[in-house]
């Protein structure tokens, strides 16, 4: 199966970093696994948009500890979430408030 992606970095002559435009995740991929996309498949806009959580920031410093990032991934990945766009920024980035699907506050 093939996914739409954008090469964001050449790691070395055999490896590239690809960000999947319809899912939002990035990974390192062997160059041999990358193909040029057909032009008609580029007409659909990217389905993933960059977002941040409203009014949430690390307690100290400007980056989240690895353990916190992993915990957040475990709580949210592969789960249905309902999001409400609070604010749109430049380049379609936005702030979103999330709730677990089916849980209303």
CORZIZI-V297260 format. One record per residue. SS is DSSP state (alpha for helix, beta for strand, coil for the rest). PHI is phi in whole degrees, 0 to 359 (NA if undefined). Layout:
# CORZIZI-V297260
SS/PHI + SS/PHI
This chain:
# CORZIZI-V297260
coil/NA + coil/247 + coil/232 + coil/284 + beta/210 + beta/236 + beta/286 + beta/251 + beta/198 + beta/268 + beta/286 + beta/203 + coil/290 + coil/246 + beta/223 + beta/232 + beta/264 + beta/241 + beta/253 + beta/278 + coil/289 + coil/258 + coil/237 + coil/94 + coil/269 + beta/233 + beta/204 + beta/272 + beta/227 + beta/298 + alpha/305 + alpha/296 + alpha/261 + coil/251 + coil/232 + coil/285 + coil/279 + coil/291 + alpha/302 + alpha/295 + alpha/279 + alpha/268 + coil/290 + coil/286 + coil/298 + coil/304 + coil/268 + coil/259 + coil/234 + coil/287 + beta/224 + beta/225 + beta/277 + coil/297 + coil/60 + coil/241 + coil/209 + coil/299 + coil/296 + coil/225 + coil/81 + coil/251 + coil/234 + coil/278 + coil/297 + alpha/305 + alpha/297 + alpha/292 + alpha/298 + alpha/297 + alpha/297 + alpha/297 + alpha/300 + alpha/297 + alpha/281 + alpha/242 + coil/293 + coil/61 + coil/238 + coil/283 + beta/236 + beta/253 + beta/241 + beta/240 + beta/290 + beta/265 + beta/203 + beta/254 + coil/246 + alpha/288 + alpha/54 + alpha/65 + coil/291 + beta/212 + beta/257 + beta/227 + beta/258 + beta/251 + beta/224 + beta/296 + coil/304 + coil/90 + coil/252 + coil/246 + coil/245
